[in-house]
Amino acid sequence: MLIQNLTLTNFRVYEGTNSFDLTPVKRFGQTRPIILFGGLNGAGKTSLLSGIRLALYGRRSLGSTVAQKRYENYLLESIHHSKQTDRSPNTASVELTFTYAKLGTENQYRVKREWERKGKGVKETLTIEQDGQSIQGLSYEQAQTFLNELIPIGVSDLFFFDGEKIAELADDTGGAALEQSIKKLLGLDVVERLSGDLTVLKRNITKRSSVESIQAEIDSAKAELEEKRKDVEQVRQEITTVNSQRSEVQSQVNKLQKAINERGGHFSASRKHLESKLSHLQDQRGELTTQINALISDAAPLALAHDFCERSKSQIEKDLSSQTAHRELKLLRKYSKQLNERISGSIPKDAMKVVSRELDAILEQSSQNRPGEIIHDLTPIQASRLFSTFDDAQKQKADLAETFQALEHVESELDEIGVSLARAPDDILIANDFHNLQKLQQHIGGFDAKLEALKKSGKEIANGAVEAARKLDRLYEEAAKTSDQKRMLDYIGGTNCLLKDFVDQTSEAKISDLEAQFTECFAKLARKDDLQLQIRIDAKTFQVQLLSVSGRPIAKDEISAGEKQIFAISVLEALAKTSGRQLPMIVDTPLGRLDSQHRSKLIDGYFPTASHQMIVLSTDTEVDESFYSDLSPDISRAYKLEYDPKAGATRASEGYFWKMREAS
């Protein structure tokens, strides 16, 4: 597989249509596999990885157990929101173009996943083109199944991963994370599904089997089951009759209650109810008062200073831009100094004076355009938290208004209940009617008790029917052992055993290959002073044991943080090689927890050779100017992602953090 192009339209921080050419180029007879994306945190690097996974796998890109509603919310949240207009478009899409070779034939595919806001919901469409022609006759589910079979998501997890996946493998001490990756590599879920289907087939065949030797018992069990069904039907009819009788008495109760109400009796009859409701409303008033106090003591008062908050947000955004400009000026001075030191003595003094004068002029010009004074020296995270507090204030202001409205409603109901209690007449005036009403309600109570007894009896009979059905199933199972279909059942049992043997042997072979691949990968990436690690994997439990060269077991806690990172990356590379798939690798921020020596090992021994296409998503501190220079012979393309906090959008430029030109 080779990814040729990725297009993101109004997706997360990418406003409008953003197209990225990801095709490796060949120079001086050698293909350069690396596509490098550089960007600060929040610039949209992870969105690129998310976009590729979303294009291929849809809802499953979020996890195998994610509900459809959660997925729809994710799609709506992924539609870009403009800070300048404070509006979002109605549609967004991710589009992926790639080539894929199958059975010796290479085809080009274009996958486009588009979604549109529909009220509070979302409408999603998925289109697939093969060699420029749309694949017709596929429903959404069929198109998604086609992609899942083309590039299984379990295998892609070994090629498309981020720093969190590396950290998970690095910090995992129980082996659960690695066990999950190995199972995906071996495809054990498919084998388990086949074994389950064979078990269902065996159960269905068994239910249809019978023999003469136990036919009488089967007939008796059938008769017993039929008798239980008749008893259940009789109880159901009795319940219907009692319900009818209860309805007649309830009608009389309603008429008498109406007469009492017309005489004002409803006030007296409902006195206890009103008193209970009065107590409930008083409690509710207390709860609302507590909520109001909580909101007032939180961020809500800030909403009173809305203009101040807006001015503060504007100033902080200016300060963040000024911080960036200060860093750029400082970096320019550093590079100017380094350039002077490097070329001094290498060129004539007259030329050196010219160079120094020009560099000083550039620095002077940059100093004249120095950024504004920083009022609030905040980090982006601190600023984000402050903005969140301002937003919470506006939300809490609305919540406070709703709570006050609810409190007014409760106060109004309390006033009405007070009036109703004052209107209640003396009970002696309607005592006879209440007496008759009480007798009728006693009749209803008798009917309810009878209904409860009938339901209990029906439940017991139903349980007996279930037991009779289970007995019948056991007789069918016994009959199947000597039936003419026993041969087929034996085949099913034999196949399940064969599947188990297949899994065991395949696991042993793959695990042996994986152990060897890991040893090779780790040796390639480790520093000289690192431990030379090997791994041993239990083919039954998939538990992983680290070993030294001499075979001594090593606990995960004994190795350094850098070695853990190299261990995790070596495992991922070994898994990818063991899978036998020729897929691109996409790695998001892989160097964050490594020292400079380990980073150099990765840049020299991993990025250029791990795959025919290596897409690296990095910050300027991970792949700095020095590392970029080391990678240059293997880089086909480089992009810089720069987030504009005012627009709330990312701008892509072709190049990296130094020499750039705007991407077309």
Residue pairs with C-beta under 8 A, 6 or more apart in sequence:
1 98
1 99
1 100
1 101
1 151
1 581
1 582
1 583
1 584
2 23
2 24
2 98
2 99
2 584
2 612
2 613
3 22
3 23
3 52
3 96
3 97
3 98
3 584
3 613
3 615
4 21
4 22
4 23
4 97
4 98
4 99
4 108
5 19
5 20
5 21
5 22
5 23
5 95
5 96
5 97
6 19
6 20
6 22
6 48
6 51
6 52
6 55
6 94
6 95
6 96
6 97
7 17
7 18
7 19
7 20
7 93
7 94
7 95
7 96
8 14
8 17
8 18
8 20
8 47
8 48
8 51
8 93
8 94
8 95
9 16
9 17
9 18
9 91
9 92
9 93
9 94
9 95
10 16
10 79
10 80
10 88
10 89
10 91
10 92
10 93
11 47
11 51
11 78
11 79
11 80
11 92
11 93
11 94
12 44
12 47
12 50
12 51
12 78
12 80
13 42
13 43
13 44
13 47
13 80
13 643
13 648
13 649
13 650
14 44
14 47
14 80
14 649
14 650
15 80
15 82
15 647
15 648
15 649
15 650
18 650
18 652
20 48
20 639
20 652
20 663
21 637
22 35
22 613
22 615
22 637
23 636
24 31
24 32
24 33
24 34
24 35
24 612
24 613
24 636
25 31
25 32
25 636
25 637
26 32
31 612
31 636
32 633
32 634
32 635
32 636
33 608
33 611
33 612
33 613
33 614
33 634
33 636
34 607
34 608
34 614
34 615
34 616
34 631
34 634
34 635
34 636
35 613
35 614
35 615
35 616
35 635
35 636
35 637
35 638
35 639
36 616
36 618
36 623
36 628
36 631
36 635
36 637
36 638
36 639
36 656
37 45
37 48
37 615
37 616
37 617
37 618
37 638
37 639
37 640
37 641
38 618
38 619
38 620
38 623
38 638
38 639
38 640
38 641
38 656
38 657
39 45
39 617
39 619
39 640
39 641
39 642
39 643
39 650
40 619
40 620
40 642
40 643
41 380
41 619
42 380
42 643
43 641
43 642
43 643
43 650
44 641
44 643
44 650
45 588
45 589
45 617
45 618
45 619
45 641
46 162
46 588
46 617
48 586
48 615
48 617
49 160
49 162
49 586
49 588
49 617
50 61
51 94
51 96
52 94
52 96
52 160
52 586
53 61
53 156
53 160
54 61
54 78
54 94
54 113
55 94
55 95
55 96
55 111
55 112
55 113
56 96
56 111
56 147
56 151
56 153
56 156
57 144
57 147
57 148
57 153
57 156
58 71
58 113
58 124
58 126
58 144
59 66
59 68
59 71
60 66
60 148
60 153
61 153
62 70
62 71
62 74
72 121
72 122
72 124
75 92
75 115
75 122
75 124
76 117
76 122
78 92
79 88
79 89
79 90
79 91
79 92
79 115
79 117
80 88
80 89
80 92
80 649
81 87
81 88
81 648
82 88
82 647
82 648
82 649
83 645
83 646
83 647
83 648
83 649
84 646
84 647
84 648
88 117
90 116
90 117
91 114
91 115
91 116
91 117
92 114
92 115
93 112
93 113
93 114
93 115
94 112
94 113
95 110
95 111
95 112
95 113
96 110
96 111
96 112
97 108
97 109
97 110
97 111
98 108
98 109
98 111
99 106
99 107
99 108
99 109
100 106
100 107
100 109
100 150
100 151
101 107
101 582
102 150
107 130
107 131
108 130
108 131
108 132
109 128
109 129
109 130
109 150
110 128
110 129
111 126
111 127
111 128
111 129
111 147
112 126
112 127
113 124
113 125
113 126
114 124
114 125
114 127
115 122
115 123
115 124
115 125
116 122
116 123
124 140
125 140
126 140
126 143
126 144
127 134
127 143
128 134
128 135
128 138
128 143
128 146
128 147
129 135
135 143
135 146
138 146
151 583
152 187
154 184
154 185
154 187
154 189
155 184
155 185
155 579
155 581
155 583
156 583
157 165
157 181
157 184
158 181
158 184
158 185
158 572
158 575
158 576
158 579
159 576
159 581
159 583
159 584
159 585
159 586
159 611
160 585
160 586
161 572
161 586
161 587
161 588
162 587
162 588
162 589
162 617
163 588
163 589
163 590
163 592
163 593
165 568
165 572
166 565
166 568
166 569
166 572
166 590
167 568
167 593
168 177
168 568
169 177
169 178
169 181
169 567
169 568
169 571
169 572
170 561
170 564
170 565
170 567
170 568
170 593
171 564
172 178
172 556
173 556
173 557
175 542
175 543
175 544
178 542
178 544
178 571
179 541
179 542
179 543
179 544
181 571
181 572
181 575
182 510
182 511
182 514
182 537
182 542
182 575
183 189
183 542
185 510
185 514
185 575
185 578
185 579
186 503
186 506
186 507
186 510
188 503
191 499
191 502
191 503
194 499
195 496
195 499
198 492
198 495
198 496
199 492
199 496
201 492
202 489
202 492
202 493
205 480
205 485
205 488
205 489
205 492
206 476
206 477
206 480
206 489
207 473
207 476
208 476
208 485
209 476
209 479
209 480
209 483
209 485
210 218
210 476
210 479
210 483
211 479
211 482
211 483
213 482
214 475
214 478
214 479
217 475
218 472
218 475
218 476
218 479
221 468
221 471
221 472
221 475
222 472
224 468
224 471
225 465
225 468
225 469
225 472
228 461
228 462
228 464
228 465
228 468
229 465
231 461
232 458
232 461
232 462
232 465
235 454
235 457
235 458
235 461
236 458
238 454
239 451
239 454
239 455
239 458
242 447
242 450
242 451
242 454
243 451
245 447
246 444
246 447
246 448
246 451
249 440
249 443
249 444
249 447
250 444
252 440
253 437
253 440
253 441
253 444
256 433
256 436
256 437
256 440
257 266
257 269
257 437
259 433
260 266
260 269
260 430
260 433
260 434
260 437
261 269
263 425
263 429
263 430
263 433
264 423
264 424
264 425
265 425
265 430
265 433
265 434
267 420
267 421
267 423
267 424
267 425
268 424
268 425
268 426
268 427
268 430
269 434
270 420
271 421
271 424
274 417
274 420
274 421
275 421
277 417
278 414
278 417
278 418
278 421
281 410
281 413
281 414
281 417
282 414
284 410
285 407
285 410
285 411
285 414
288 403
288 406
288 407
288 410
289 407
291 403
292 400
292 403
292 404
292 407
295 396
295 399
295 400
295 403
296 400
298 392
298 396
299 389
299 392
299 393
299 396
300 393
300 396
300 397
300 399
300 400
301 393
302 309
302 389
302 390
302 393
303 309
303 393
303 394
303 396
303 397
306 394
309 390
309 393
312 376
312 386
312 390
313 387
313 390
315 375
315 376
316 376
316 378
316 383
316 386
316 387
317 383
317 645
317 646
318 372
319 374
319 375
319 376
319 377
319 378
319 383
320 378
320 380
320 383
320 645
321 371
321 645
321 646
322 371
322 372
322 373
322 374
323 374
323 377
325 370
325 371
326 371
326 374
329 366
329 367
329 370
329 371
332 362
332 363
332 366
333 363
336 359
336 362
336 363
339 355
339 359
340 355
340 356
340 359
343 352
343 355
344 352
347 355
376 383
378 386
427 434
480 486
480 489
504 539
507 539
508 539
510 578
511 537
511 539
513 578
514 537
514 574
514 575
514 578
515 534
515 535
515 536
515 537
517 573
517 574
517 577
517 578
518 533
518 534
518 535
518 570
518 571
518 574
519 533
519 534
519 535
520 574
521 569
521 570
521 573
521 574
521 577
522 532
522 533
522 534
522 566
522 567
522 570
523 532
524 601
524 605
524 606
525 566
525 569
525 570
525 598
525 601
525 602
525 605
525 606
526 532
526 533
526 563
526 566
526 601
527 597
527 598
527 601
530 560
530 562
530 563
530 566
531 548
531 554
531 559
531 563
532 548
532 549
533 546
533 547
533 548
533 554
533 559
533 563
533 567
534 546
534 547
534 548
534 549
535 544
535 545
535 546
535 547
535 571
536 544
536 545
536 547
537 543
537 544
537 545
538 544
538 545
545 553
546 553
546 554
546 555
546 556
546 559
546 567
547 553
547 554
548 554
556 564
559 567
561 593
562 593
562 594
562 595
562 598
565 593
565 594
565 598
566 594
566 598
566 601
566 602
569 590
569 602
569 606
573 606
573 610
576 583
576 585
576 610
576 611
582 612
583 611
584 611
584 612
584 613
584 614
584 615
585 610
585 611
585 613
585 614
585 615
586 615
586 617
587 614
587 615
587 616
587 617
588 617
589 617
589 618
589 619
589 622
590 602
590 616
590 618
590 622
591 599
591 602
591 618
591 622
591 623
592 619
592 622
594 602
599 622
599 627
600 627
600 630
603 623
603 627
603 630
603 631
604 630
607 614
607 616
607 631
607 634
608 614
608 631
608 634
616 623
620 657
623 631
623 656
625 657
625 658
628 635
628 638
628 656
628 657
628 658
637 654
638 654
638 655
638 656
639 652
639 653
639 654
639 655
639 656
639 663
640 652
640 653
640 654
640 655
640 656
640 657
640 660
641 650
641 651
641 652
642 650
642 651
642 652
642 653
643 649
643 650
643 651
644 650
644 651
652 663
653 660
653 661
653 662
653 663
654 660
654 661
654 662
654 663
654 664
655 661
